[in-house]
Amino acid sequence: MDSSLRRLRATTINRRRYEALLAKKNQSEMSTDLEKRSSGAFRMLDPPDLRESLQAERLLLSAVECCLRVLAEGLRWAAKN
């Protein structure tokens, strides 16, 4: 029974990997097709805004820092009690 569970798990993992690779392949084919149809003339509609990405990164770092501080305080409290 243990070996059948291992096989099932391996099959599930392999299926997920296959689906991820298939999705990447399909996306690549669509991009290639689009590039061929537009003859390589891509036009950037909305250029990236570096400030927005930096703000999002800072927000993420602040959230991580907050979580770490809460965890540290919880551990201090647990050590006292």
mmJSON file of the N, C-alpha and C atoms, coordinates in Angstrom:
{"data_MODEL":{"atom_site":{
"group_PDB":["ATOM","ATOM","ATOM","ATOM","ATOM","ATOM","ATOM","ATOM","ATOM","ATOM","ATOM","ATOM","ATOM","ATOM","ATOM","ATOM","ATOM","ATOM","ATOM","ATOM","ATOM","ATOM","ATOM","ATOM","ATOM","ATOM","ATOM","ATOM","ATOM","ATOM","ATOM","ATOM","ATOM","ATOM","ATOM","ATOM","ATOM","ATOM","ATOM","ATOM","ATOM","ATOM","ATOM","ATOM","ATOM","ATOM","ATOM","ATOM","ATOM","ATOM","ATOM","ATOM","ATOM","ATOM","ATOM","ATOM","ATOM","ATOM","ATOM","ATOM","ATOM","ATOM","ATOM","ATOM","ATOM","ATOM","ATOM","ATOM","ATOM","ATOM","ATOM","ATOM","ATOM","ATOM","ATOM","ATOM","ATOM","ATOM","ATOM","ATOM","ATOM","ATOM","ATOM","ATOM","ATOM","ATOM","ATOM","ATOM","ATOM","ATOM","ATOM","ATOM","ATOM","ATOM","ATOM","ATOM","ATOM","ATOM","ATOM","ATOM","ATOM","ATOM","ATOM","ATOM","ATOM","ATOM","ATOM","ATOM","ATOM","ATOM","ATOM","ATOM","ATOM","ATOM","ATOM","ATOM","ATOM","ATOM","ATOM","ATOM","ATOM","ATOM","ATOM","ATOM","ATOM","ATOM","ATOM","ATOM","ATOM","ATOM","ATOM","ATOM","ATOM","ATOM","ATOM","ATOM","ATOM","ATOM","ATOM","ATOM","ATOM","ATOM","ATOM","ATOM","ATOM","ATOM","ATOM","ATOM","ATOM","ATOM","ATOM","ATOM","ATOM","ATOM","ATOM","ATOM","ATOM","ATOM","ATOM","ATOM","ATOM","ATOM","ATOM","ATOM","ATOM","ATOM","ATOM","ATOM","ATOM","ATOM","ATOM","ATOM","ATOM","ATOM","ATOM","ATOM","ATOM","ATOM","ATOM","ATOM","ATOM","ATOM","ATOM","ATOM","ATOM","ATOM","ATOM","ATOM","ATOM","ATOM","ATOM","ATOM","ATOM","ATOM","ATOM","ATOM","ATOM","ATOM","ATOM","ATOM","ATOM","ATOM","ATOM","ATOM","ATOM","ATOM","ATOM","ATOM","ATOM","ATOM","ATOM","ATOM","ATOM","ATOM","ATOM","ATOM","ATOM","ATOM","ATOM","ATOM","ATOM","ATOM","ATOM","ATOM","ATOM","ATOM","ATOM","ATOM","ATOM","ATOM","ATOM","ATOM","ATOM","ATOM","ATOM","ATOM","ATOM","ATOM","ATOM","ATOM","ATOM","ATOM","ATOM"],
"id":[1,2,3,4,5,6,7,8,9,10,11,12,13,14,15,16,17,18,19,20,21,22,23,24,25,26,27,28,29,30,31,32,33,34,35,36,37,38,39,40,41,42,43,44,45,46,47,48,49,50,51,52,53,54,55,56,57,58,59,60,61,62,63,64,65,66,67,68,69,70,71,72,73,74,75,76,77,78,79,80,81,82,83,84,85,86,87,88,89,90,91,92,93,94,95,96,97,98,99,100,101,102,103,104,105,106,107,108,109,110,111,112,113,114,115,116,117,118,119,120,121,122,123,124,125,126,127,128,129,130,131,132,133,134,135,136,137,138,139,140,141,142,143,144,145,146,147,148,149,150,151,152,153,154,155,156,157,158,159,160,161,162,163,164,165,166,167,168,169,170,171,172,173,174,175,176,177,178,179,180,181,182,183,184,185,186,187,188,189,190,191,192,193,194,195,196,197,198,199,200,201,202,203,204,205,206,207,208,209,210,211,212,213,214,215,216,217,218,219,220,221,222,223,224,225,226,227,228,229,230,231,232,233,234,235,236,237,238,239,240,241,242,243],
"type_symbol":["N","C","C","N","C","C","N","C","C","N","C","C","N","C","C","N","C","C","N","C","C","N","C","C","N","C","C","N","C","C","N","C","C","N","C","C","N","C","C","N","C","C","N","C","C","N","C","C","N","C","C","N","C","C","N","C","C","N","C","C","N","C","C","N","C","C","N","C","C","N","C","C","N","C","C","N","C","C","N","C","C","N","C","C","N","C","C","N","C","C","N","C","C","N","C","C","N","C","C","N","C","C","N","C","C","N","C","C","N","C","C","N","C","C","N","C","C","N","C","C","N","C","C","N","C","C","N","C","C","N","C","C","N","C","C","N","C","C","N","C","C","N","C","C","N","C","C","N","C","C","N","C","C","N","C","C","N","C","C","N","C","C","N","C","C","N","C","C","N","C","C","N","C","C","N","C","C","N","C","C","N","C","C","N","C","C","N","C","C","N","C","C","N","C","C","N","C","C","N","C","C","N","C","C","N","C","C","N","C","C","N","C","C","N","C","C","N","C","C","N","C","C","N","C","C","N","C","C","N","C","C","N","C","C","N","C","C","N","C","C","N","C","C"],
"label_atom_id":["N","CA","C","N","CA","C","N","CA","C","N","CA","C","N","CA","C","N","CA","C","N","CA","C","N","CA","C","N","CA","C","N","CA","C","N","CA","C","N","CA","C","N","CA","C","N","CA","C","N","CA","C","N","CA","C","N","CA","C","N","CA","C","N","CA","C","N","CA","C","N","CA","C","N","CA","C","N","CA","C","N","CA","C","N","CA","C","N","CA","C","N","CA","C","N","CA","C","N","CA","C","N","CA","C","N","CA","C","N","CA","C","N","CA","C","N","CA","C","N","CA","C","N","CA","C","N","CA","C","N","CA","C","N","CA","C","N","CA","C","N","CA","C","N","CA","C","N","CA","C","N","CA","C","N","CA","C","N","CA","C","N","CA","C","N","CA","C","N","CA","C","N","CA","C","N","CA","C","N","CA","C","N","CA","C","N","CA","C","N","CA","C","N","CA","C","N","CA","C","N","CA","C","N","CA","C","N","CA","C","N","CA","C","N","CA","C","N","CA","C","N","CA","C","N","CA","C","N","CA","C","N","CA","C","N","CA","C","N","CA","C","N","CA","C","N","CA","C","N","CA","C","N","CA","C","N","CA","C","N","CA","C","N","CA","C","N","CA","C","N","CA","C","N","CA","C","N","CA","C","N","CA","C"],
"label_alt_id":[null,null,null,null,null,null,null,null,null,null,null,null,null,null,null,null,null,null,null,null,null,null,null,null,null,null,null,null,null,null,null,null,null,null,null,null,null,null,null,null,null,null,null,null,null,null,null,null,null,null,null,null,null,null,null,null,null,null,null,null,null,null,null,null,null,null,null,null,null,null,null,null,null,null,null,null,null,null,null,null,null,null,null,null,null,null,null,null,null,null,null,null,null,null,null,null,null,null,null,null,null,null,null,null,null,null,null,null,null,null,null,null,null,null,null,null,null,null,null,null,null,null,null,null,null,null,null,null,null,null,null,null,null,null,null,null,null,null,null,null,null,null,null,null,null,null,null,null,null,null,null,null,null,null,null,null,null,null,null,null,null,null,null,null,null,null,null,null,null,null,null,null,null,null,null,null,null,null,null,null,null,null,null,null,null,null,null,null,null,null,null,null,null,null,null,null,null,null,null,null,null,null,null,null,null,null,null,null,null,null,null,null,null,null,null,null,null,null,null,null,null,null,null,null,null,null,null,null,null,null,null,null,null,null,null,null,null,null,null,null,null,null,null],
"label_comp_id":["MET","MET","MET","ASP","ASP","ASP","SER","SER","SER","SER","SER","SER","LEU","LEU","LEU","ARG","ARG","ARG","ARG","ARG","ARG","LEU","LEU","LEU","ARG","ARG","ARG","ALA","ALA","ALA","THR","THR","THR","THR","THR","THR","ILE","ILE","ILE","ASN","ASN","ASN","ARG","ARG","ARG","ARG","ARG","ARG","ARG","ARG","ARG","TYR","TYR","TYR","GLU","GLU","GLU","ALA","ALA","ALA","LEU","LEU","LEU","LEU","LEU","LEU","ALA","ALA","ALA","LYS","LYS","LYS","LYS","LYS","LYS","ASN","ASN","ASN","GLN","GLN","GLN","SER","SER","SER","GLU","GLU","GLU","MET","MET","MET","SER","SER","SER","THR","THR","THR","ASP","ASP","ASP","LEU","LEU","LEU","GLU","GLU","GLU","LYS","LYS","LYS","ARG","ARG","ARG","SER","SER","SER","SER","SER","SER","GLY","GLY","GLY","ALA","ALA","ALA","PHE","PHE","PHE","ARG","ARG","ARG","MET","MET","MET","LEU","LEU","LEU","ASP","ASP","ASP","PRO","PRO","PRO","PRO","PRO","PRO","ASP","ASP","ASP","LEU","LEU","LEU","ARG","ARG","ARG","GLU","GLU","GLU","SER","SER","SER","LEU","LEU","LEU","GLN","GLN","GLN","ALA","ALA","ALA","GLU","GLU","GLU","ARG","ARG","ARG","LEU","LEU","LEU","LEU","LEU","LEU","LEU","LEU","LEU","SER","SER","SER","ALA","ALA","ALA","VAL","VAL","VAL","GLU","GLU","GLU","CYS","CYS","CYS","CYS","CYS","CYS","LEU","LEU","LEU","ARG","ARG","ARG","VAL","VAL","VAL","LEU","LEU","LEU","ALA","ALA","ALA","GLU","GLU","GLU","GLY","GLY","GLY","LEU","LEU","LEU","ARG","ARG","ARG","TRP","TRP","TRP","ALA","ALA","ALA","ALA","ALA","ALA","LYS","LYS","LYS","ASN","ASN","ASN"],
"label_asym_id":["A","A","A","A","A","A","A","A","A","A","A","A","A","A","A","A","A","A","A","A","A","A","A","A","A","A","A","A","A","A","A","A","A","A","A","A","A","A","A","A","A","A","A","A","A","A","A","A","A","A","A","A","A","A","A","A","A","A","A","A","A","A","A","A","A","A","A","A","A","A","A","A","A","A","A","A","A","A","A","A","A","A","A","A","A","A","A","A","A","A","A","A","A","A","A","A","A","A","A","A","A","A","A","A","A","A","A","A","A","A","A","A","A","A","A","A","A","A","A","A","A","A","A","A","A","A","A","A","A","A","A","A","A","A","A","A","A","A","A","A","A","A","A","A","A","A","A","A","A","A","A","A","A","A","A","A","A","A","A","A","A","A","A","A","A","A","A","A","A","A","A","A","A","A","A","A","A","A","A","A","A","A","A","A","A","A","A","A","A","A","A","A","A","A","A","A","A","A","A","A","A","A","A","A","A","A","A","A","A","A","A","A","A","A","A","A","A","A","A","A","A","A","A","A","A","A","A","A","A","A","A","A","A","A","A","A","A","A","A","A","A","A","A"],
"label_entity_id":["1","1","1","1","1","1","1","1","1","1","1","1","1","1","1","1","1","1","1","1","1","1","1","1","1","1","1","1","1","1","1","1","1","1","1","1","1","1","1","1","1","1","1","1","1","1","1","1","1","1","1","1","1","1","1","1","1","1","1","1","1","1","1","1","1","1","1","1","1","1","1","1","1","1","1","1","1","1","1","1","1","1","1","1","1","1","1","1","1","1","1","1","1","1","1","1","1","1","1","1","1","1","1","1","1","1","1","1","1","1","1","1","1","1","1","1","1","1","1","1","1","1","1","1","1","1","1","1","1","1","1","1","1","1","1","1","1","1","1","1","1","1","1","1","1","1","1","1","1","1","1","1","1","1","1","1","1","1","1","1","1","1","1","1","1","1","1","1","1","1","1","1","1","1","1","1","1","1","1","1","1","1","1","1","1","1","1","1","1","1","1","1","1","1","1","1","1","1","1","1","1","1","1","1","1","1","1","1","1","1","1","1","1","1","1","1","1","1","1","1","1","1","1","1","1","1","1","1","1","1","1","1","1","1","1","1","1","1","1","1","1","1","1"],
"label_seq_id":[1,1,1,2,2,2,3,3,3,4,4,4,5,5,5,6,6,6,7,7,7,8,8,8,9,9,9,10,10,10,11,11,11,12,12,12,13,13,13,14,14,14,15,15,15,16,16,16,17,17,17,18,18,18,19,19,19,20,20,20,21,21,21,22,22,22,23,23,23,24,24,24,25,25,25,26,26,26,27,27,27,28,28,28,29,29,29,30,30,30,31,31,31,32,32,32,33,33,33,34,34,34,35,35,35,36,36,36,37,37,37,38,38,38,39,39,39,40,40,40,41,41,41,42,42,42,43,43,43,44,44,44,45,45,45,46,46,46,47,47,47,48,48,48,49,49,49,50,50,50,51,51,51,52,52,52,53,53,53,54,54,54,55,55,55,56,56,56,57,57,57,58,58,58,59,59,59,60,60,60,61,61,61,62,62,62,63,63,63,64,64,64,65,65,65,66,66,66,67,67,67,68,68,68,69,69,69,70,70,70,71,71,71,72,72,72,73,73,73,74,74,74,75,75,75,76,76,76,77,77,77,78,78,78,79,79,79,80,80,80,81,81,81],
"pdbx_PDB_ins_code":[null,null,null,null,null,null,null,null,null,null,null,null,null,null,null,null,null,null,null,null,null,null,null,null,null,null,null,null,null,null,null,null,null,null,null,null,null,null,null,null,null,null,null,null,null,null,null,null,null,null,null,null,null,null,null,null,null,null,null,null,null,null,null,null,null,null,null,null,null,null,null,null,null,null,null,null,null,null,null,null,null,null,null,null,null,null,null,null,null,null,null,null,null,null,null,null,null,null,null,null,null,null,null,null,null,null,null,null,null,null,null,null,null,null,null,null,null,null,null,null,null,null,null,null,null,null,null,null,null,null,null,null,null,null,null,null,null,null,null,null,null,null,null,null,null,null,null,null,null,null,null,null,null,null,null,null,null,null,null,null,null,null,null,null,null,null,null,null,null,null,null,null,null,null,null,null,null,null,null,null,null,null,null,null,null,null,null,null,null,null,null,null,null,null,null,null,null,null,null,null,null,null,null,null,null,null,null,null,null,null,null,null,null,null,null,null,null,null,null,null,null,null,null,null,null,null,null,null,null,null,null,null,null,null,null,null,null,null,null,null,null,null,null],
"Cartn_x":[0.833,0.0,0.874,1.981,2.87,3.456,3.815,4.383,3.34,2.09,1.054,0.801,0.906,0.768,1.931,3.131,4.293,4.129,3.662,3.453,2.403,1.329,0.26,0.797,1.595,2.153,3.109,3.957,4.886,4.127,3.045,2.231,1.62,1.136,0.533,1.567,2.745,3.81,4.214,4.369,4.752,3.673,2.407,1.308,1.348,1.598,1.671,2.828,3.987,5.14,4.828,4.197,3.834,2.881,1.873,0.908,1.579,2.531,3.247,4.089,4.783,5.583,4.712,3.577,2.666,2.14,1.825,1.35,2.434,3.687,4.79,4.969,4.86,5.007,3.915,2.683,1.563,1.73,2.186,2.398,3.497,4.554,5.641,5.162,4.356,3.83,2.935,2.117,1.252,2.079,3.136,3.992,4.691,5.176,5.844,4.876,3.672,2.663,2.314,2.153,1.833,2.964,4.194,5.334,5.407,5.116,5.129,4.039,2.856,1.746,1.991,2.625,2.867,4.232,4.895,6.222,7.22,7.121,8.089,7.929,6.84,6.647,5.805,6.395,5.68,5.719,4.622,4.552,4.174,4.94,4.668,3.55,2.422,1.27,1.428,1.924,2.059,3.439,4.391,5.739,5.736,6.631,6.658,7.02,6.42,6.688,7.519,8.765,9.683,9.226,8.616,8.175,7.12,6.206,5.168,5.771,6.731,7.334,8.138,8.795,9.546,8.602,7.466,6.496,5.953,5.669,5.164,6.223,7.473,8.557,8.714,8.649,8.754,7.593,6.412,5.244,5.417,5.898,6.128,7.172,8.26,9.303,8.77,7.931,7.339,6.439,5.676,4.799,5.615,6.692,7.555,8.201,8.681,9.289,8.291,7.066,6.017,5.755,5.658,5.422,6.562,7.797,8.949,8.963,8.584,8.537,7.453,6.306,5.229,5.663,6.338,6.834,7.854,8.756,9.77,9.116,8.137,7.44,6.694,6.092,5.407,6.365,7.538,8.532,9.046,9.244,9.648,8.578,7.338,6.239,6.167,6.328,6.274,7.439,8.612,9.766,9.558,8.835,8.568,7.574,6.601,5.533,5.868],
"Cartn_y":[-1.196,0.0,1.254,1.198,2.344,2.666,1.626,1.861,2.418,2.022,2.561,4.04,4.417,5.842,6.645,6.073,6.758,6.933,5.871,5.958,7.005,7.039,8.016,9.435,9.626,10.949,11.341,10.4,10.678,10.998,10.27,10.527,11.917,12.294,13.618,14.712,14.522,15.517,15.619,14.477,14.487,15.129,14.887,15.491,17.015,17.502,18.951,19.558,18.879,19.371,19.401,18.344,18.279,19.412,19.646,20.709,22.072,22.292,23.569,23.741,22.682,22.757,22.956,22.284,22.437,23.866,24.451,25.837,26.777,26.553,27.386,27.224,25.99,25.725,26.447,26.341,26.999,28.516,29.059,30.499,30.924,30.13,30.438,30.387,29.379,29.276,30.463,30.884,32.038,33.3,33.474,34.652,34.645,33.474,33.351,33.651,33.127,33.367,34.848,35.478,36.903,37.716,37.331,38.065,37.903,36.711,36.493,37.307,37.338,38.078,39.579,40.074,41.518,41.877,40.899,41.058,41.701,41.348,41.806,43.234,43.885,45.29,45.426,45.106,45.279,46.743,47.193,48.563,48.531,49.187,49.196,50.187,49.671,50.529,51.313,50.65,51.286,50.963,51.887,51.59,51.344,50.5,50.195,51.423,51.509,52.608,52.066,52.466,51.954,52.326,53.488,53.914,52.972,52.509,51.592,50.286,49.749,48.484,48.651,49.805,50.047,50.191,50.845,50.99,49.638,48.773,47.447,46.645,46.78,46.068,46.563,47.864,48.42,47.962,47.916,47.46,46.008,45.174,43.772,43.624,44.378,44.311,44.789,45.814,46.294,45.231,44.536,43.488,42.338,41.966,40.892,41.318,42.555,43.054,43.04,43.44,43.452,42.038,41.085,39.694,39.161,39.498,39.041,39.666,40.928,41.576,40.958,40.673,40.038,38.653,37.917,36.596,36.69,37.662,37.836,38.182,39.075,39.429,38.227,37.429,36.231,35.248,35.102,34.212,34.736,36.054,36.644,36.405,36.608,36.405,34.935,34.028,32.595,32.189,32.819,32.49,32.958,34.054,34.561,33.69,33.147,32.38,30.981],
"Cartn_z":[0.0,0.0,0.0,0.726,0.79,-0.578,-1.321,-2.648,-3.606,-3.451,-4.331,-4.027,-2.762,-2.413,-2.984,-2.929,-3.496,-5.001,-5.664,-7.107,-7.447,-6.639,-6.863,-6.686,-5.651,-5.402,-6.529,-6.942,-8.038,-9.321,-9.56,-10.748,-10.69,-9.527,-9.354,-9.575,-9.011,-9.17,-10.639,-11.282,-12.698,-13.563,-13.231,-13.987,-13.848,-12.634,-12.425,-13.199,-13.181,-13.934,-15.429,-15.911,-17.328,-17.689,-16.856,-17.143,-17.149,-16.23,-16.196,-17.461,-17.858,-19.076,-20.31,-20.353,-21.48,-21.563,-20.416,-20.402,-20.923,-20.499,-20.984,-22.49,-22.972,-24.404,-25.183,-24.713,-25.399,-25.405,-24.282,-24.201,-25.172,-25.253,-26.178,-27.622,-27.947,-29.304,-29.647,-28.702,-28.953,-29.164,-28.358,-28.513,-29.866,-30.245,-31.542,-32.676,-32.574,-33.607,-33.69,-32.544,-32.514,-33.122,-32.8,-33.346,-34.862,-35.365,-36.813,-37.495,-36.882,-37.503,-37.506,-36.461,-36.401,-36.969,-37.542,-38.162,-37.205,-35.943,-34.956,-34.517,-34.892,-34.557,-33.295,-32.17,-30.904,-30.507,-29.969,-29.492,-28.02,-27.198,-25.777,-25.496,-25.028,-24.779,-23.486,-22.467,-21.17,-20.629,-20.729,-20.259,-18.75,-18.265,-16.838,-16.02,-14.872,-13.959,-12.809,-12.75,-11.746,-10.33,-10.193,-8.872,-8.297,-9.133,-8.658,-8.169,-8.927,-8.525,-7.248,-7.086,-5.851,-4.665,-4.871,-3.789,-3.37,-4.331,-4.019,-3.267,-3.678,-3.001,-1.57,-1.379,-0.024,0.853,0.28,1.03,1.448,0.55,0.862,1.961,1.859,2.888,4.237,4.232,5.484,6.1,5.269,5.782,6.358,5.694,6.201,7.513,7.569,8.794,9.945,9.669,10.692,11.201,10.3,10.7,11.552,11.186,11.965,13.365,13.451,14.758,15.648,15.068,15.835,16.31,15.436,15.799,16.922,16.837,17.882,19.218,19.191,20.44,21.018,20.147,20.609,21.255,20.671,21.265,22.591,22.703,23.991,25.053,24.649,25.595,26.035,25.091,25.4,26.297,26.119,26.954,28.396,28.569,29.915,30.66,29.949,30.597,30.571],
"occupancy":[1.0,1.0,1.0,1.0,1.0,1.0,1.0,1.0,1.0,1.0,1.0,1.0,1.0,1.0,1.0,1.0,1.0,1.0,1.0,1.0,1.0,1.0,1.0,1.0,1.0,1.0,1.0,1.0,1.0,1.0,1.0,1.0,1.0,1.0,1.0,1.0,1.0,1.0,1.0,1.0,1.0,1.0,1.0,1.0,1.0,1.0,1.0,1.0,1.0,1.0,1.0,1.0,1.0,1.0,1.0,1.0,1.0,1.0,1.0,1.0,1.0,1.0,1.0,1.0,1.0,1.0,1.0,1.0,1.0,1.0,1.0,1.0,1.0,1.0,1.0,1.0,1.0,1.0,1.0,1.0,1.0,1.0,1.0,1.0,1.0,1.0,1.0,1.0,1.0,1.0,1.0,1.0,1.0,1.0,1.0,1.0,1.0,1.0,1.0,1.0,1.0,1.0,1.0,1.0,1.0,1.0,1.0,1.0,1.0,1.0,1.0,1.0,1.0,1.0,1.0,1.0,1.0,1.0,1.0,1.0,1.0,1.0,1.0,1.0,1.0,1.0,1.0,1.0,1.0,1.0,1.0,1.0,1.0,1.0,1.0,1.0,1.0,1.0,1.0,1.0,1.0,1.0,1.0,1.0,1.0,1.0,1.0,1.0,1.0,1.0,1.0,1.0,1.0,1.0,1.0,1.0,1.0,1.0,1.0,1.0,1.0,1.0,1.0,1.0,1.0,1.0,1.0,1.0,1.0,1.0,1.0,1.0,1.0,1.0,1.0,1.0,1.0,1.0,1.0,1.0,1.0,1.0,1.0,1.0,1.0,1.0,1.0,1.0,1.0,1.0,1.0,1.0,1.0,1.0,1.0,1.0,1.0,1.0,1.0,1.0,1.0,1.0,1.0,1.0,1.0,1.0,1.0,1.0,1.0,1.0,1.0,1.0,1.0,1.0,1.0,1.0,1.0,1.0,1.0,1.0,1.0,1.0,1.0,1.0,1.0,1.0,1.0,1.0,1.0,1.0,1.0,1.0,1.0,1.0,1.0,1.0,1.0,1.0,1.0,1.0,1.0,1.0,1.0],
"B_iso_or_equiv":[0.0,0.0,0.0,0.0,0.0,0.0,0.0,0.0,0.0,0.0,0.0,0.0,0.0,0.0,0.0,0.0,0.0,0.0,0.0,0.0,0.0,0.0,0.0,0.0,0.0,0.0,0.0,0.0,0.0,0.0,0.0,0.0,0.0,0.0,0.0,0.0,0.0,0.0,0.0,0.0,0.0,0.0,0.0,0.0,0.0,0.0,0.0,0.0,0.0,0.0,0.0,0.0,0.0,0.0,0.0,0.0,0.0,0.0,0.0,0.0,0.0,0.0,0.0,0.0,0.0,0.0,0.0,0.0,0.0,0.0,0.0,0.0,0.0,0.0,0.0,0.0,0.0,0.0,0.0,0.0,0.0,0.0,0.0,0.0,0.0,0.0,0.0,0.0,0.0,0.0,0.0,0.0,0.0,0.0,0.0,0.0,0.0,0.0,0.0,0.0,0.0,0.0,0.0,0.0,0.0,0.0,0.0,0.0,0.0,0.0,0.0,0.0,0.0,0.0,0.0,0.0,0.0,0.0,0.0,0.0,0.0,0.0,0.0,0.0,0.0,0.0,0.0,0.0,0.0,0.0,0.0,0.0,0.0,0.0,0.0,0.0,0.0,0.0,0.0,0.0,0.0,0.0,0.0,0.0,0.0,0.0,0.0,0.0,0.0,0.0,0.0,0.0,0.0,0.0,0.0,0.0,0.0,0.0,0.0,0.0,0.0,0.0,0.0,0.0,0.0,0.0,0.0,0.0,0.0,0.0,0.0,0.0,0.0,0.0,0.0,0.0,0.0,0.0,0.0,0.0,0.0,0.0,0.0,0.0,0.0,0.0,0.0,0.0,0.0,0.0,0.0,0.0,0.0,0.0,0.0,0.0,0.0,0.0,0.0,0.0,0.0,0.0,0.0,0.0,0.0,0.0,0.0,0.0,0.0,0.0,0.0,0.0,0.0,0.0,0.0,0.0,0.0,0.0,0.0,0.0,0.0,0.0,0.0,0.0,0.0,0.0,0.0,0.0,0.0,0.0,0.0,0.0,0.0,0.0,0.0,0.0,0.0,0.0,0.0,0.0,0.0,0.0,0.0],
"pdbx_formal_charge":[null,null,null,null,null,null,null,null,null,null,null,null,null,null,null,null,null,null,null,null,null,null,null,null,null,null,null,null,null,null,null,null,null,null,null,null,null,null,null,null,null,null,null,null,null,null,null,null,null,null,null,null,null,null,null,null,null,null,null,null,null,null,null,null,null,null,null,null,null,null,null,null,null,null,null,null,null,null,null,null,null,null,null,null,null,null,null,null,null,null,null,null,null,null,null,null,null,null,null,null,null,null,null,null,null,null,null,null,null,null,null,null,null,null,null,null,null,null,null,null,null,null,null,null,null,null,null,null,null,null,null,null,null,null,null,null,null,null,null,null,null,null,null,null,null,null,null,null,null,null,null,null,null,null,null,null,null,null,null,null,null,null,null,null,null,null,null,null,null,null,null,null,null,null,null,null,null,null,null,null,null,null,null,null,null,null,null,null,null,null,null,null,null,null,null,null,null,null,null,null,null,null,null,null,null,null,null,null,null,null,null,null,null,null,null,null,null,null,null,null,null,null,null,null,null,null,null,null,null,null,null,null,null,null,null,null,null,null,null,null,null,null,null],
"auth_seq_id":[1,1,1,2,2,2,3,3,3,4,4,4,5,5,5,6,6,6,7,7,7,8,8,8,9,9,9,10,10,10,11,11,11,12,12,12,13,13,13,14,14,14,15,15,15,16,16,16,17,17,17,18,18,18,19,19,19,20,20,20,21,21,21,22,22,22,23,23,23,24,24,24,25,25,25,26,26,26,27,27,27,28,28,28,29,29,29,30,30,30,31,31,31,32,32,32,33,33,33,34,34,34,35,35,35,36,36,36,37,37,37,38,38,38,39,39,39,40,40,40,41,41,41,42,42,42,43,43,43,44,44,44,45,45,45,46,46,46,47,47,47,48,48,48,49,49,49,50,50,50,51,51,51,52,52,52,53,53,53,54,54,54,55,55,55,56,56,56,57,57,57,58,58,58,59,59,59,60,60,60,61,61,61,62,62,62,63,63,63,64,64,64,65,65,65,66,66,66,67,67,67,68,68,68,69,69,69,70,70,70,71,71,71,72,72,72,73,73,73,74,74,74,75,75,75,76,76,76,77,77,77,78,78,78,79,79,79,80,80,80,81,81,81],
"auth_comp_id":["MET","MET","MET","ASP","ASP","ASP","SER","SER","SER","SER","SER","SER","LEU","LEU","LEU","ARG","ARG","ARG","ARG","ARG","ARG","LEU","LEU","LEU","ARG","ARG","ARG","ALA","ALA","ALA","THR","THR","THR","THR","THR","THR","ILE","ILE","ILE","ASN","ASN","ASN","ARG","ARG","ARG","ARG","ARG","ARG","ARG","ARG","ARG","TYR","TYR","TYR","GLU","GLU","GLU","ALA","ALA","ALA","LEU","LEU","LEU","LEU","LEU","LEU","ALA","ALA","ALA","LYS","LYS","LYS","LYS","LYS","LYS","ASN","ASN","ASN","GLN","GLN","GLN","SER","SER","SER","GLU","GLU","GLU","MET","MET","MET","SER","SER","SER","THR","THR","THR","ASP","ASP","ASP","LEU","LEU","LEU","GLU","GLU","GLU","LYS","LYS","LYS","ARG","ARG","ARG","SER","SER","SER","SER","SER","SER","GLY","GLY","GLY","ALA","ALA","ALA","PHE","PHE","PHE","ARG","ARG","ARG","MET","MET","MET","LEU","LEU","LEU","ASP","ASP","ASP","PRO","PRO","PRO","PRO","PRO","PRO","ASP","ASP","ASP","LEU","LEU","LEU","ARG","ARG","ARG","GLU","GLU","GLU","SER","SER","SER","LEU","LEU","LEU","GLN","GLN","GLN","ALA","ALA","ALA","GLU","GLU","GLU","ARG","ARG","ARG","LEU","LEU","LEU","LEU","LEU","LEU","LEU","LEU","LEU","SER","SER","SER","ALA","ALA","ALA","VAL","VAL","VAL","GLU","GLU","GLU","CYS","CYS","CYS","CYS","CYS","CYS","LEU","LEU","LEU","ARG","ARG","ARG","VAL","VAL","VAL","LEU","LEU","LEU","ALA","ALA","ALA","GLU","GLU","GLU","GLY","GLY","GLY","LEU","LEU","LEU","ARG","ARG","ARG","TRP","TRP","TRP","ALA","ALA","ALA","ALA","ALA","ALA","LYS","LYS","LYS","ASN","ASN","ASN"],
"auth_asym_id":["A","A","A","A","A","A","A","A","A","A","A","A","A","A","A","A","A","A","A","A","A","A","A","A","A","A","A","A","A","A","A","A","A","A","A","A","A","A","A","A","A","A","A","A","A","A","A","A","A","A","A","A","A","A","A","A","A","A","A","A","A","A","A","A","A","A","A","A","A","A","A","A","A","A","A","A","A","A","A","A","A","A","A","A","A","A","A","A","A","A","A","A","A","A","A","A","A","A","A","A","A","A","A","A","A","A","A","A","A","A","A","A","A","A","A","A","A","A","A","A","A","A","A","A","A","A","A","A","A","A","A","A","A","A","A","A","A","A","A","A","A","A","A","A","A","A","A","A","A","A","A","A","A","A","A","A","A","A","A","A","A","A","A","A","A","A","A","A","A","A","A","A","A","A","A","A","A","A","A","A","A","A","A","A","A","A","A","A","A","A","A","A","A","A","A","A","A","A","A","A","A","A","A","A","A","A","A","A","A","A","A","A","A","A","A","A","A","A","A","A","A","A","A","A","A","A","A","A","A","A","A","A","A","A","A","A","A","A","A","A","A","A","A"],
"auth_atom_id":["N","CA","C","N","CA","C","N","CA","C","N","CA","C","N","CA","C","N","CA","C","N","CA","C","N","CA","C","N","CA","C","N","CA","C","N","CA","C","N","CA","C","N","CA","C","N","CA","C","N","CA","C","N","CA","C","N","CA","C","N","CA","C","N","CA","C","N","CA","C","N","CA","C","N","CA","C","N","CA","C","N","CA","C","N","CA","C","N","CA","C","N","CA","C","N","CA","C","N","CA","C","N","CA","C","N","CA","C","N","CA","C","N","CA","C","N","CA","C","N","CA","C","N","CA","C","N","CA","C","N","CA","C","N","CA","C","N","CA","C","N","CA","C","N","CA","C","N","CA","C","N","CA","C","N","CA","C","N","CA","C","N","CA","C","N","CA","C","N","CA","C","N","CA","C","N","CA","C","N","CA","C","N","CA","C","N","CA","C","N","CA","C","N","CA","C","N","CA","C","N","CA","C","N","CA","C","N","CA","C","N","CA","C","N","CA","C","N","CA","C","N","CA","C","N","CA","C","N","CA","C","N","CA","C","N","CA","C","N","CA","C","N","CA","C","N","CA","C","N","CA","C","N","CA","C","N","CA","C","N","CA","C","N","CA","C","N","CA","C","N","CA","C","N","CA","C","N","CA","C","N","CA","C"],
"pdbx_PDB_model_num":[1,1,1,1,1,1,1,1,1,1,1,1,1,1,1,1,1,1,1,1,1,1,1,1,1,1,1,1,1,1,1,1,1,1,1,1,1,1,1,1,1,1,1,1,1,1,1,1,1,1,1,1,1,1,1,1,1,1,1,1,1,1,1,1,1,1,1,1,1,1,1,1,1,1,1,1,1,1,1,1,1,1,1,1,1,1,1,1,1,1,1,1,1,1,1,1,1,1,1,1,1,1,1,1,1,1,1,1,1,1,1,1,1,1,1,1,1,1,1,1,1,1,1,1,1,1,1,1,1,1,1,1,1,1,1,1,1,1,1,1,1,1,1,1,1,1,1,1,1,1,1,1,1,1,1,1,1,1,1,1,1,1,1,1,1,1,1,1,1,1,1,1,1,1,1,1,1,1,1,1,1,1,1,1,1,1,1,1,1,1,1,1,1,1,1,1,1,1,1,1,1,1,1,1,1,1,1,1,1,1,1,1,1,1,1,1,1,1,1,1,1,1,1,1,1,1,1,1,1,1,1,1,1,1,1,1,1,1,1,1,1,1,1]
}}}
